Amino acid sequence: MIHCAAAVGDHPPGSPAEAEQLAVNVTGTARLLESATARPLVMVSSASVYDPRPSRALVTEDHPTASGHLNAYGRSKAAGERLALAAGAVVLRPRAVYGEGDPHLVPRLLARLGPGGLLPLPGPDVLLSLTSVQNLADACLAAAGWPPGAYNVADAEPYLRDEALRRVCAALGRRPRIVHLPRPLVRLAARTRRTELTGYAVDQLATSVVLDTTRARAQGWRPTHDLSHYLARIAIREAVADDQAAVASARAGRVCS
C-alpha cells in the first residue's frame, strides 16, 4: 500500500487550512495505518520534516525531525511519519517534487516573475536537492520490499538554484533577471509580513539543502530522471502549443478572407 495523500501548503498559523493539515496528515495517517493491518505500507513524507536549525548541507535520515519546523506542513508530516515509522512502515522523504502536472513549484515561480522578467531571490545562490516525480514514483514502487525506516529520495545530483530557475524559465519562453536580496532583510520582512514570502518559503529558497540518498541506493534504487528530462518535455509541449496556435490563426485568416 502506498500512502501519498497529504494536505499541503504554507498557511498562516491558526488558519482553518492549518487545522486541515493536522487532520489529514496526522489523523488520516493514523486511520490508514489501522486499516492497513499486516500489509506493507510505503508513506510519502517530505524533507520538510527536517529541523531547519542544524546545517542541511548534506542531510541524512538521522537529521533531527522532532522540532524546529517553520509551518504546520512540516510539523504535521513529521507527526504523521512518526506514526508510520512506529508501525513498521517505509517512509520516503523527497524534496521539492517537480514534473508533469506540478501544481506548486513552477506555478509559484512564474507568479514571482515581475515586470521585465525581474525575479527577486533571497540571498546568494545555493545548492538544492530536487526530486523528479518519476524518481519518486520508482522509489514508491520499489520500497515495499525495503526494510522499515526512513529514506531520502532525490535526483542524482543537486542543482544550483539560480541556474535551475533560469533553465525552467527558458523552457517556458521566459528570460528572468535574477536579483539577489539580502537574506536577513527578506527574513525580517517575512516575520513582519511585509512580503508574500513566509519564513518557510525563504528557508526553501535561501538555504542549501542536499539530501543524502545513500540509504535508498543501498536497496538498489537509482534516480534515472533529472531536470533535463522535464525541460525537454516542456519544450515539446510548448512547441506543440505554438504549432496549434499557428494552425488556428491560419484557419481564422482563411475564414475572414
Secondary structure, 3 states (H helix, E strand, C coil): CEECCCCCCCCCCCCHHHHHHHHHHHHHHHHHHHHHCCCCCEEECCHHHCCCCCCCCCECCCCCCCCCCCCHHHHHHHHHHHHHHHCCCEEEEECCEECCCCCCHHHHHHHHCCHHHEEEEECCCCEECCEEHHHHHHHHHHHHHCCCEEEEECCCCCEEHHHHHHHHHHHCCCCCEEEEECHHHHHHHHHCCCCCCCHHHHHHHHCCECECCHHHHCCCCCCCCCHHHHHHHHHHHHHHHHHHHHHHHHHHHHHHC
